[in-house]
Amino acid sequence: MSYEVTGKLVAKYDTVQRTETFKTREFVIEKSDDIGGRIINNYVKFQCVQDKTALPDKFNIGDDIKVSFNLKGTKWSKDGRENYITNLDAWRLEAAGSLAQTAINNAPDNFVPDAAPDDVVDDLPF
């Protein structure tokens, strides 16, 4: 199952080579919620894995971004104790807020954002 959240990018970390064939990179967004006139800030850390580790590179600290991610959990045992780890695996980052509006304003007239194959109009004469 996939989830989405929007927030301000507040930290991005270096890529870590975990094994010879596996690498990860973490980043953090600040998500602010208005609860009865009181602003609550939550800091959410995500990880990107393998070919997705470059995703944060196109954004700067302070940018508003929308993160698409999967929720994953792992169970492991050591010395007779069980432990559980939850990961938020980001697989897509998009501009949000004013950054997204700037991208839309600068797009070519014939640009269709996030068009599904069925949405593309084929106006070729043959």
MMTF fields as JSON, N, C-alpha, C and O atoms, coordinates in Angstrom:
{
  "mmtfVersion": "1.0.0",
  "mmtfProducer": "UNKNOWN",
  "numBonds": 503,
  "numAtoms": 504,
  "numGroups": 126,
  "numChains": 1,
  "numModels": 1,
  "chainsPerModel": [1],
  "groupsPerChain": [126],
  "chainIdList": ["A"],
  "bondAtomList": [4, 2, 8, 6, 12, 10, 16, 14, 20, 18, 24, 22, 28, 26, 32, 30, 36, 34, 40, 38, 44, 42, 48, 46, 52, 50, 56, 54, 60, 58, 64, 62, 68, 66, 72, 70, 76, 74, 80, 78, 84, 82, 88, 86, 92, 90, 96, 94, 100, 98, 104, 102, 108, 106, 112, 110, 116, 114, 120, 118, 124, 122, 128, 126, 132, 130, 136, 134, 140, 138, 144, 142, 148, 146, 152, 150, 156, 154, 160, 158, 164, 162, 168, 166, 172, 170, 176, 174, 180, 178, 184, 182, 188, 186, 192, 190, 196, 194, 200, 198, 204, 202, 208, 206, 212, 210, 216, 214, 220, 218, 224, 222, 228, 226, 232, 230, 236, 234, 240, 238, 244, 242, 248, 246, 252, 250, 256, 254, 260, 258, 264, 262, 268, 266, 272, 270, 276, 274, 280, 278, 284, 282, 288, 286, 292, 290, 296, 294, 300, 298, 304, 302, 308, 306, 312, 310, 316, 314, 320, 318, 324, 322, 328, 326, 332, 330, 336, 334, 340, 338, 344, 342, 348, 346, 352, 350, 356, 354, 360, 358, 364, 362, 368, 366, 372, 370, 376, 374, 380, 378, 384, 382, 388, 386, 392, 390, 396, 394, 400, 398, 404, 402, 408, 406, 412, 410, 416, 414, 420, 418, 424, 422, 428, 426, 432, 430, 436, 434, 440, 438, 444, 442, 448, 446, 452, 450, 456, 454, 460, 458, 464, 462, 468, 466, 472, 470, 476, 474, 480, 478, 484, 482, 488, 486, 492, 490, 496, 494, 500, 498],
  "bondOrderList": [1, 1, 1, 1, 1, 1, 1, 1, 1, 1, 1, 1, 1, 1, 1, 1, 1, 1, 1, 1, 1, 1, 1, 1, 1, 1, 1, 1, 1, 1, 1, 1, 1, 1, 1, 1, 1, 1, 1, 1, 1, 1, 1, 1, 1, 1, 1, 1, 1, 1, 1, 1, 1, 1, 1, 1, 1, 1, 1, 1, 1, 1, 1, 1, 1, 1, 1, 1, 1, 1, 1, 1, 1, 1, 1, 1, 1, 1, 1, 1, 1, 1, 1, 1, 1, 1, 1, 1, 1, 1, 1, 1, 1, 1, 1, 1, 1, 1, 1, 1, 1, 1, 1, 1, 1, 1, 1, 1, 1, 1, 1, 1, 1, 1, 1, 1, 1, 1, 1, 1, 1, 1, 1, 1, 1],
  "groupList": [{"groupName": "MET", "atomNameList": ["N", "CA", "C", "O"], "elementList": ["N", "C", "C", "O"], "formalChargeList": [0, 0, 0, 0], "bondAtomList": [1, 0, 2, 1, 3, 2], "bondOrderList": [1, 1, 2], "singleLetterCode": "M", "chemCompType": "L-PEPTIDE LINKING"}, {"groupName": "SER", "atomNameList": ["N", "CA", "C", "O"], "elementList": ["N", "C", "C", "O"], "formalChargeList": [0, 0, 0, 0], "bondAtomList": [1, 0, 2, 1, 3, 2], "bondOrderList": [1, 1, 2], "singleLetterCode": "S", "chemCompType": "L-PEPTIDE LINKING"}, {"groupName": "TYR", "atomNameList": ["N", "CA", "C", "O"], "elementList": ["N", "C", "C", "O"], "formalChargeList": [0, 0, 0, 0], "bondAtomList": [1, 0, 2, 1, 3, 2], "bondOrderList": [1, 1, 2], "singleLetterCode": "Y", "chemCompType": "L-PEPTIDE LINKING"}, {"groupName": "GLU", "atomNameList": ["N", "CA", "C", "O"], "elementList": ["N", "C", "C", "O"], "formalChargeList": [0, 0, 0, 0], "bondAtomList": [1, 0, 2, 1, 3, 2], "bondOrderList": [1, 1, 2], "singleLetterCode": "E", "chemCompType": "L-PEPTIDE LINKING"}, {"groupName": "VAL", "atomNameList": ["N", "CA", "C", "O"], "elementList": ["N", "C", "C", "O"], "formalChargeList": [0, 0, 0, 0], "bondAtomList": [1, 0, 2, 1, 3, 2], "bondOrderList": [1, 1, 2], "singleLetterCode": "V", "chemCompType": "L-PEPTIDE LINKING"}, {"groupName": "THR", "atomNameList": ["N", "CA", "C", "O"], "elementList": ["N", "C", "C", "O"], "formalChargeList": [0, 0, 0, 0], "bondAtomList": [1, 0, 2, 1, 3, 2], "bondOrderList": [1, 1, 2], "singleLetterCode": "T", "chemCompType": "L-PEPTIDE LINKING"}, {"groupName": "GLY", "atomNameList": ["N", "CA", "C", "O"], "elementList": ["N", "C", "C", "O"], "formalChargeList": [0, 0, 0, 0], "bondAtomList": [1, 0, 2, 1, 3, 2], "bondOrderList": [1, 1, 2], "singleLetterCode": "G", "chemCompType": "PEPTIDE LINKING"}, {"groupName": "LYS", "atomNameList": ["N", "CA", "C", "O"], "elementList": ["N", "C", "C", "O"], "formalChargeList": [0, 0, 0, 0], "bondAtomList": [1, 0, 2, 1, 3, 2], "bondOrderList": [1, 1, 2], "singleLetterCode": "K", "chemCompType": "L-PEPTIDE LINKING"}, {"groupName": "LEU", "atomNameList": ["N", "CA", "C", "O"], "elementList": ["N", "C", "C", "O"], "formalChargeList": [0, 0, 0, 0], "bondAtomList": [1, 0, 2, 1, 3, 2], "bondOrderList": [1, 1, 2], "singleLetterCode": "L", "chemCompType": "L-PEPTIDE LINKING"}, {"groupName": "ALA", "atomNameList": ["N", "CA", "C", "O"], "elementList": ["N", "C", "C", "O"], "formalChargeList": [0, 0, 0, 0], "bondAtomList": [1, 0, 2, 1, 3, 2], "bondOrderList": [1, 1, 2], "singleLetterCode": "A", "chemCompType": "L-PEPTIDE LINKING"}, {"groupName": "ASP", "atomNameList": ["N", "CA", "C", "O"], "elementList": ["N", "C", "C", "O"], "formalChargeList": [0, 0, 0, 0], "bondAtomList": [1, 0, 2, 1, 3, 2], "bondOrderList": [1, 1, 2], "singleLetterCode": "D", "chemCompType": "L-PEPTIDE LINKING"}, {"groupName": "GLN", "atomNameList": ["N", "CA", "C", "O"], "elementList": ["N", "C", "C", "O"], "formalChargeList": [0, 0, 0, 0], "bondAtomList": [1, 0, 2, 1, 3, 2], "bondOrderList": [1, 1, 2], "singleLetterCode": "Q", "chemCompType": "L-PEPTIDE LINKING"}, {"groupName": "ARG", "atomNameList": ["N", "CA", "C", "O"], "elementList": ["N", "C", "C", "O"], "formalChargeList": [0, 0, 0, 0], "bondAtomList": [1, 0, 2, 1, 3, 2], "bondOrderList": [1, 1, 2], "singleLetterCode": "R", "chemCompType": "L-PEPTIDE LINKING"}, {"groupName": "PHE", "atomNameList": ["N", "CA", "C", "O"], "elementList": ["N", "C", "C", "O"], "formalChargeList": [0, 0, 0, 0], "bondAtomList": [1, 0, 2, 1, 3, 2], "bondOrderList": [1, 1, 2], "singleLetterCode": "F", "chemCompType": "L-PEPTIDE LINKING"}, {"groupName": "ILE", "atomNameList": ["N", "CA", "C", "O"], "elementList": ["N", "C", "C", "O"], "formalChargeList": [0, 0, 0, 0], "bondAtomList": [1, 0, 2, 1, 3, 2], "bondOrderList": [1, 1, 2], "singleLetterCode": "I", "chemCompType": "L-PEPTIDE LINKING"}, {"groupName": "ASN", "atomNameList": ["N", "CA", "C", "O"], "elementList": ["N", "C", "C", "O"], "formalChargeList": [0, 0, 0, 0], "bondAtomList": [1, 0, 2, 1, 3, 2], "bondOrderList": [1, 1, 2], "singleLetterCode": "N", "chemCompType": "L-PEPTIDE LINKING"}, {"groupName": "CYS", "atomNameList": ["N", "CA", "C", "O"], "elementList": ["N", "C", "C", "O"], "formalChargeList": [0, 0, 0, 0], "bondAtomList": [1, 0, 2, 1, 3, 2], "bondOrderList": [1, 1, 2], "singleLetterCode": "C", "chemCompType": "L-PEPTIDE LINKING"}, {"groupName": "PRO", "atomNameList": ["N", "CA", "C", "O"], "elementList": ["N", "C", "C", "O"], "formalChargeList": [0, 0, 0, 0], "bondAtomList": [1, 0, 2, 1, 3, 2], "bondOrderList": [1, 1, 2], "singleLetterCode": "P", "chemCompType": "L-PEPTIDE LINKING"}, {"groupName": "TRP", "atomNameList": ["N", "CA", "C", "O"], "elementList": ["N", "C", "C", "O"], "formalChargeList": [0, 0, 0, 0], "bondAtomList": [1, 0, 2, 1, 3, 2], "bondOrderList": [1, 1, 2], "singleLetterCode": "W", "chemCompType": "L-PEPTIDE LINKING"}],
  "groupTypeList": [0, 1, 2, 3, 4, 5, 6, 7, 8, 4, 9, 7, 2, 10, 5, 4, 11, 12, 5, 3, 5, 13, 7, 5, 12, 3, 13, 4, 14, 3, 7, 1, 10, 10, 14, 6, 6, 12, 14, 14, 15, 15, 2, 4, 7, 13, 11, 16, 4, 11, 10, 7, 5, 9, 8, 17, 10, 7, 13, 15, 14, 6, 10, 10, 14, 7, 4, 1, 13, 15, 8, 7, 6, 5, 7, 18, 1, 7, 10, 6, 12, 3, 15, 2, 14, 5, 15, 8, 10, 9, 18, 12, 8, 3, 9, 9, 6, 1, 8, 9, 11, 5, 9, 14, 15, 15, 9, 17, 10, 15, 13, 4, 17, 10, 9, 9, 17, 10, 10, 4, 4, 10, 10, 8, 17, 13],
  "groupIdList": [1, 2, 3, 4, 5, 6, 7, 8, 9, 10, 11, 12, 13, 14, 15, 16, 17, 18, 19, 20, 21, 22, 23, 24, 25, 26, 27, 28, 29, 30, 31, 32, 33, 34, 35, 36, 37, 38, 39, 40, 41, 42, 43, 44, 45, 46, 47, 48, 49, 50, 51, 52, 53, 54, 55, 56, 57, 58, 59, 60, 61, 62, 63, 64, 65, 66, 67, 68, 69, 70, 71, 72, 73, 74, 75, 76, 77, 78, 79, 80, 81, 82, 83, 84, 85, 86, 87, 88, 89, 90, 91, 92, 93, 94, 95, 96, 97, 98, 99, 100, 101, 102, 103, 104, 105, 106, 107, 108, 109, 110, 111, 112, 113, 114, 115, 116, 117, 118, 119, 120, 121, 122, 123, 124, 125, 126],
  "secStructList": [7, 3, 3, 3, 3, 3, 3, 3, 3, 3, 3, 3, 7, 7, 7, 3, 3, 3, 3, 6, 6, 3, 3, 3, 3, 3, 3, 3, 3, 3, 3, 3, 3, 3, 3, 6, 6, 3, 3, 3, 3, 3, 3, 3, 3, 3, 3, 3, 3, 4, 4, 4, 6, 6, 4, 4, 4, 4, 7, 7, 6, 6, 7, 3, 3, 3, 3, 3, 3, 3, 3, 3, 3, 3, 3, 3, 3, 3, 6, 6, 3, 3, 3, 3, 3, 3, 3, 3, 3, 3, 3, 3, 3, 3, 3, 7, 2, 2, 2, 2, 2, 2, 2, 2, 2, 2, 1, 7, 6, 6, 7, 7, 6, 6, 7, 7, 4, 4, 4, 7, 7, 7, 7, 7, 7, 7],
  "xCoordList": [0.84, 0.0, 0.89, 1.925, 0.478, 1.243, 0.573, -0.652, 1.397, 0.919, 1.572, 2.574, 0.994, 1.565, 1.489, 0.551, 2.492, 2.494, 3.25, 4.192, 2.822, 3.465, 4.065, 3.457, 5.253, 5.917, 7.14, 7.446, 7.839, 9.029, 10.269, 10.434, 11.131, 12.384, 13.294, 13.658, 13.664, 14.5, 15.869, 16.756, 16.063, 17.379, 17.489, 16.516, 18.685, 18.983, 20.399, 21.312, 20.546, 21.795, 22.501, 21.914, 23.757, 24.541, 24.053, 23.464, 24.304, 23.999, 24.949, 26.144, 24.391, 25.184, 25.151, 24.079, 26.325, 26.445, 26.381, 27.37, 25.208, 24.99, 25.712, 26.321, 25.64, 26.373, 26.929, 26.748, 27.591, 28.154, 27.065, 27.323, 25.864, 24.789, 23.583, 22.576, 23.66, 22.5, 22.91, 23.821, 22.217, 22.508, 21.211, 20.147, 21.329, 20.175, 20.566, 21.744, 19.539, 19.739, 18.504, 17.378, 18.715, 17.604, 17.425, 18.371, 16.174, 15.855, 14.677, 13.966, 14.476, 13.446, 12.594, 13.098, 11.268, 10.379, 9.71, 9.534, 9.344, 8.569, 7.135, 6.859, 6.228, 4.81, 4.112, 4.168, 3.451, 2.763, 1.262, 0.689, 0.628, -0.816, -1.402, -0.861, -2.522, -3.247, -4.344, -5.321, -4.173, -5.149, -5.792, -5.217, -6.986, -7.706, -6.98, -7.011, -6.319, -5.593, -4.187, -3.462, -3.798, -2.444, -1.669, -2.13, -0.5, 0.325, 1.196, 1.958, 1.066, 1.882, 2.838, 2.399, 4.139, 5.14, 5.591, 5.958, 5.56, 6.06, 7.208, 7.16, 8.225, 9.387, 9.384, 9.434, 9.326, 9.187, 10.415, 10.749, 11.09, 12.288, 11.926, 11.272, 12.358, 12.14, 13.476, 14.533, 13.406, 14.604, 14.319, 13.202, 15.352, 15.332, 16.318, 17.362, 15.994, 16.889, 17.267, 16.522, 18.455, 18.98, 18.958, 19.577, 18.257, 18.263, 17.473, 17.507, 16.778, 15.992, 16.794, 16.276, 18.05, 18.835, 19.138, 19.499, 19.002, 19.255, 18.024, 18.134, 16.863, 15.634, 15.744, 15.284, 16.328, 16.393, 17.306, 17.233, 18.159, 19.13, 18.491, 19.089, 17.302, 16.696, 15.963, 15.356, 16.019, 15.343, 16.332, 17.359, 16.0, 16.824, 16.143, 14.923, 16.944, 16.394, 15.435, 15.771, 14.243, 13.237, 12.17, 11.118, 12.422, 11.425, 10.243, 10.414, 9.049, 7.864, 7.8, 7.836, 7.705, 7.692, 6.558, 6.102, 6.126, 5.165, 5.933, 6.586, 5.85, 6.57, 5.571, 4.595, 5.817, 5.059, 5.93, 7.114, 5.331, 6.145, 5.345, 4.114, 6.078, 5.508, 5.895, 6.988, 5.004, 5.233, 5.713, 5.014, 6.913, 7.474, 7.913, 8.39, 7.749, 8.16, 9.001, 8.794, 9.948, 10.846, 10.923, 10.942, 10.967, 11.149, 12.502, 12.828, 13.281, 14.532, 14.783, 14.318, 15.515, 15.821, 17.325, 18.097, 17.726, 19.132, 19.201, 18.536, 20.001, 20.186, 18.857, 18.667, 17.946, 16.668, 15.64, 14.533, 15.977, 15.039, 14.554, 15.329, 13.267, 12.711, 12.631, 12.337, 12.898, 12.812, 12.068, 12.1, 11.403, 10.632, 11.086, 11.279, 11.25, 11.694, 10.672, 10.235, 10.299, 9.392, 10.162, 10.867, 10.026, 10.667, 9.616, 8.632, 9.837, 9.032, 9.895, 10.78, 9.628, 10.444, 9.887, 8.872, 10.565, 10.141, 10.497, 11.6, 9.56, 9.816, 9.548, 9.876, 8.949, 8.782, 8.735, 8.1, 9.422, 9.377, 8.929, 9.42, 7.989, 7.487, 7.476, 7.359, 7.599, 7.466, 6.029, 5.09, 5.873, 4.543, 4.495, 5.537, 3.304, 3.169, 3.642, 3.389, 4.337, 4.757, 5.775, 5.825, 6.585, 7.559, 6.855, 7.289, 5.768, 4.996, 4.322, 4.281, 3.789, 3.133, 4.133, 3.797, 5.365, 6.406, 6.715, 6.88, 6.794, 7.061, 5.93, 6.184, 4.691, 3.549, 3.583, 3.333, 3.889, 3.941, 5.055, 4.92, 6.147, 7.281, 7.203, 8.081, 6.175, 6.038, 5.617, 4.947, 6.004, 5.557, 4.035, 3.4, 3.449, 1.993, 1.401, 0.264, 2.142, 1.612, 1.948, 1.722, 2.49, 2.864, 1.634, 0.819, 1.514, 0.412, 1.029, 1.597, 0.943, 1.587, 0.92, -0.306, 1.741, 1.27, 0.15, -0.816, 0.268, -0.765, -0.628, 0.469, -1.733, -1.758, -1.803, -2.27, -1.329, -1.325, -2.693, -2.761, -3.775, -5.105, -5.514, -6.439, -4.823, -5.168, -4.487, -4.859, -3.501, -2.749, -3.605, -4.124, -3.738, -4.519, -3.613, -2.567, -4.017, -3.26, -3.864, -4.887, -3.231, -3.775, -2.955, -2.999, -2.211, -1.443, -2.391, -3.359, -2.12, -3.037, -2.946, -3.7, -2.089, -1.97, -2.03, -1.945],
  "yCoordList": [-1.167, 0.0, 1.237, 1.271, 2.248, 3.464, 4.624, 4.687, 5.536, 6.689, 7.947, 7.873, 9.112, 10.394, 11.353, 11.312, 12.22, 13.271, 14.467, 14.307, 15.655, 16.88, 17.607, 17.681, 18.137, 18.881, 19.609, 19.568, 20.28, 21.044, 20.183, 19.595, 20.111, 19.364, 20.08, 21.237, 19.392, 20.024, 19.377, 19.963, 18.178, 17.53, 16.475, 15.794, 16.348, 15.23, 14.766, 15.566, 13.474, 12.86, 12.194, 11.994, 11.857, 11.191, 9.761, 9.147, 9.254, 7.858, 6.965, 7.239, 5.883, 4.921, 3.586, 3.052, 3.054, 1.742, 0.697, 0.471, 0.057, -0.89, -2.213, -2.758, -2.719, -3.923, -3.642, -2.55, -4.606, -4.429, -4.128, -3.457, -4.622, -4.485, -3.685, -3.611, -3.082, -2.382, -1.038, -0.966, 0.048, 1.38, 2.082, 1.809, 3.004, 3.763, 5.233, 5.584, 6.07, 7.49, 7.982, 7.645, 8.776, 9.277, 10.784, 11.509, 11.227, 12.646, 12.864, 11.92, 14.117, 14.448, 15.588, 16.547, 15.458, 16.573, 17.017, 16.235, 18.29, 18.839, 18.978, 19.661, 18.318, 18.356, 19.119, 18.724, 20.219, 21.051, 20.833, 20.85, 20.629, 20.451, 21.505, 21.782, 22.091, 23.06, 22.309, 21.864, 22.173, 21.455, 22.463, 22.835, 22.896, 23.849, 25.162, 25.727, 25.661, 26.92, 26.775, 27.765, 25.589, 25.32, 24.549, 23.506, 25.047, 24.399, 23.333, 23.614, 22.114, 21.0, 20.612, 20.312, 20.619, 20.232, 18.804, 18.446, 18.003, 16.634, 16.511, 17.066, 15.787, 15.559, 14.09, 13.208, 13.84, 12.478, 12.131, 12.822, 11.039, 10.598, 9.477, 8.505, 9.625, 8.638, 8.072, 8.642, 6.936, 6.406, 6.145, 5.798, 6.321, 5.935, 4.786, 4.783, 3.818, 2.679, 2.498, 2.856, 1.927, 1.558, 2.723, 3.757, 2.568, 3.587, 4.836, 5.818, 4.833, 5.99, 6.953, 7.996, 6.617, 7.447, 8.845, 9.737, 9.048, 10.371, 11.277, 12.46, 10.761, 11.559, 12.899, 13.909, 12.954, 14.237, 15.274, 16.454, 14.863, 15.785, 16.963, 18.038, 16.793, 17.878, 18.906, 19.841, 18.734, 19.654, 20.267, 19.673, 21.479, 22.199, 22.188, 22.062, 22.322, 22.452, 23.647, 24.721, 23.449, 24.501, 24.355, 24.989, 23.525, 23.303, 22.512, 21.625, 22.837, 22.038, 20.898, 21.123, 19.672, 18.507, 17.563, 17.533, 16.799, 15.724, 14.413, 14.172, 13.573, 12.309, 11.169, 11.062, 10.328, 9.085, 7.977, 7.872, 7.153, 6.166, 4.907, 4.905, 3.852, 2.595, 2.421, 2.806, 1.85, 1.545, 0.107, -0.808, -0.105, -1.449, -1.744, -0.86, -2.982, -3.405, -4.666, -5.528, -4.751, -5.905, -6.412, -5.63, -7.716, -8.344, -9.052, -9.76, -8.855, -9.588, -9.984, -9.324, -11.056, -11.591, -11.603, -11.916, -11.255, -11.303, -11.59, -10.934, -12.566, -12.949, -13.268, -12.955, -13.889, -14.294, -13.184, -13.418, -11.999, -10.868, -10.543, -10.536, -10.274, -9.863, -8.342, -7.689, -7.8, -6.364, -6.108, -6.929, -4.972, -4.604, -3.229, -2.311, -3.11, -1.858, -1.454, -2.282, -0.19, 0.343, 1.311, 2.189, 1.149, 2.04, 2.696, 2.07, 3.958, 4.684, 4.809, 5.661, 3.952, 3.876, 4.8, 4.5, 5.923, 6.896, 6.388, 5.892, 6.516, 6.096, 7.203, 7.061, 8.317, 9.474, 10.744, 10.774, 11.799, 13.115, 14.1, 14.074, 14.972, 15.979, 17.331, 17.416, 18.385, 19.732, 19.937, 19.436, 20.678, 20.999, 22.489, 23.142, 23.036, 24.444, 25.362, 25.108, 26.443, 27.454, 26.905, 27.359, 25.94, 25.333, 24.592, 24.651, 23.895, 23.189, 24.173, 23.942, 25.27, 26.27, 26.907, 27.176, 27.156, 27.714, 26.751, 27.176, 25.452, 24.456, 24.427, 24.305, 24.539, 24.544, 25.802, 25.733, 26.946, 28.199, 28.2, 28.847, 27.492, 27.451, 26.306, 26.176, 25.478, 24.334, 24.798, 25.822, 24.054, 24.398, 24.299, 23.584, 25.024, 25.046, 23.665, 23.414, 22.765, 21.437, 20.399, 19.208, 20.834, 19.922, 19.48, 20.301, 18.158, 17.598, 16.893, 15.814, 17.462, 16.842, 15.533, 15.427, 14.545, 13.247, 12.659, 12.116, 12.759, 12.206, 10.695, 10.165, 10.016, 8.561, 8.274, 9.12, 7.096, 6.79, 6.971, 7.366, 6.695, 6.84, 8.306, 8.614, 9.227, 10.634, 11.366, 12.498, 10.745, 11.392, 11.422, 10.398, 12.612, 12.776, 12.528, 13.162, 11.605, 11.28, 12.07, 11.672, 13.206, 14.022, 13.894, 14.772, 12.798, 12.56, 12.169, 11.443, 12.645, 12.376, 10.96, 10.632, 10.138, 8.771, 7.746, 6.55],
  "zCoordList": [0.0, 0.0, 0.0, 0.666, -0.75, -0.904, -0.157, -0.058, 0.364, 1.11, 0.554, -0.157, 0.885, 0.502, 1.674, 2.47, 1.769, 2.777, 2.198, 1.422, 2.586, 2.12, 3.315, 4.383, 3.122, 4.179, 3.658, 2.467, 4.573, 4.221, 4.447, 5.516, 3.452, 3.57, 4.557, 4.344, 5.64, 6.669, 6.818, 7.438, 6.261, 6.344, 5.259, 4.936, 4.699, 3.815, 4.125, 4.328, 4.154, 4.582, 3.413, 2.35, 3.621, 2.594, 2.374, 3.264, 1.193, 0.882, 1.666, 1.765, 2.225, 2.992, 2.264, 1.978, 1.968, 1.331, 2.449, 3.147, 2.617, 3.714, 3.491, 4.41, 2.276, 1.877, 0.49, -0.049, -0.075, -1.413, -2.453, -3.452, -2.211, -3.196, -2.707, -3.412, -1.511, -0.969, -0.38, 0.444, -0.816, -0.296, 0.085, -0.471, 1.061, 1.54, 1.694, 1.767, 1.739, 2.028, 2.761, 2.393, 3.795, 4.592, 4.387, 4.076, 4.574, 4.57, 5.514, 5.858, 5.931, 6.924, 6.392, 5.807, 6.612, 6.32, 7.615, 8.55, 7.642, 8.747, 8.261, 7.275, 8.972, 8.635, 9.748, 10.913, 9.382, 10.366, 10.273, 9.183, 11.425, 11.492, 12.417, 13.487, 11.985, 12.802, 13.541, 12.939, 14.848, 15.675, 16.616, 17.639, 16.254, 17.083, 17.285, 18.378, 16.235, 16.341, 16.887, 16.996, 17.224, 17.738, 16.676, 16.213, 16.287, 15.269, 15.927, 16.851, 15.434, 15.903, 14.767, 13.657, 15.052, 14.058, 14.315, 15.435, 13.276, 13.33, 12.341, 11.243, 12.738, 11.889, 11.504, 12.361, 10.196, 9.686, 8.86, 7.897, 9.253, 8.544, 7.583, 7.961, 6.341, 5.293, 4.854, 5.123, 4.17, 3.541, 2.075, 1.691, 1.265, -0.14, -0.27, 0.381, -1.101, -1.265, -2.733, -3.645, -2.917, -4.223, -5.216, -4.965, -6.331, -7.381, -7.005, -7.747, -5.901, -5.458, -4.575, -4.178, -4.265, -3.34, -3.89, -3.122, -5.175, -5.765, -5.719, -6.038, -5.333, -5.351, -4.606, -5.138, -3.405, -2.686, -3.343, -3.0, -4.277, -4.876, -5.593, -5.649, -6.139, -6.923, -6.05, -6.572, -4.732, -3.818, -2.85, -2.521, -2.395, -1.427, -0.064, 0.033, 0.981, 2.325, 2.324, 1.825, 2.886, 2.92, 1.85, 1.939, 0.833, -0.215, 0.33, 1.166, -0.145, 0.158, -0.849, -2.059, -0.338, -1.217, -0.828, 0.315, -1.819, -1.574, -1.714, -2.729, -0.692, -0.646, -0.834, -0.092, -1.82, -1.985, -1.403, -1.724, -0.542, 0.164, 0.483, 0.471, 0.766, 1.24, 2.699, 3.116, 3.452, 4.859, 4.944, 4.508, 5.508, 5.594, 7.014, 7.725, 7.418, 8.748, 8.675, 7.821, 9.586, 9.646, 11.079, 12.029, 11.217, 12.519, 12.502, 11.549, 13.557, 13.662, 15.105, 16.035, 15.28, 16.605, 16.82, 15.914, 18.04, 18.417, 19.904, 20.706, 20.263, 21.664, 22.35, 23.526, 21.612, 22.182, 22.291, 22.775, 21.858, 21.901, 20.499, 19.543, 20.391, 19.11, 19.066, 20.066, 17.894, 17.698, 16.397, 15.48, 16.324, 15.142, 14.666, 15.462, 13.369, 12.769, 11.71, 10.911, 11.711, 10.705, 9.822, 10.319, 8.504, 7.547, 6.674, 6.281, 6.378, 5.414, 4.16, 4.085, 3.182, 1.966, 0.885, 0.256, 0.68, -0.324, -1.716, -1.942, -2.637, -4.02, -5.027, -6.205, -4.573, -5.456, -4.605, -3.551, -5.081, -4.464, -5.533, -6.661, -5.168, -6.092, -5.403, -4.18, -6.194, -5.663, -5.207, -5.825, -4.122, -3.601, -3.322, -3.272, -3.139, -2.785, -3.883, -5.06, -3.507, -4.469, -5.461, -6.604, -5.047, -5.942, -7.071, -8.222, -6.744, -7.766, -8.701, -9.909, -8.168, -9.012, -9.96, -11.113, -9.498, -10.356, -11.495, -12.639, -11.191, -12.224, -13.246, -14.445, -12.788, -13.701, -14.569, -15.773, -13.965, -14.712, -15.752, -16.791, -15.498, -16.414, -17.413, -18.267, -17.325, -18.223, -19.619, -19.754, -20.655, -22.002, -22.106, -21.33, -23.073, -23.231, -23.459, -23.058, -24.092, -24.404, -23.336, -23.548, -22.182, -21.107, -20.325, -19.904, -20.136, -19.352, -18.156, -18.325, -16.932, -15.772, -15.39, -15.362, -15.098, -14.608, -15.463, -14.926, -16.763, -17.639, -17.69, -17.873, -17.53, -17.692, -19.19, -19.953, -19.639, -21.069, -21.722, -22.886, -21.011, -21.582, -21.733, -22.485, -21.013, -21.055, -22.21, -22.519, -22.85, -23.906, -25.168, -25.612, -25.733, -26.949, -28.131, -28.272, -28.979, -30.189, -31.333, -31.891, -31.695, -32.767, -34.056, -34.918, -34.175, -35.393, -36.526, -36.3, -37.74, -38.859, -39.421, -40.337, -38.933, -39.469, -38.383, -38.659]
}
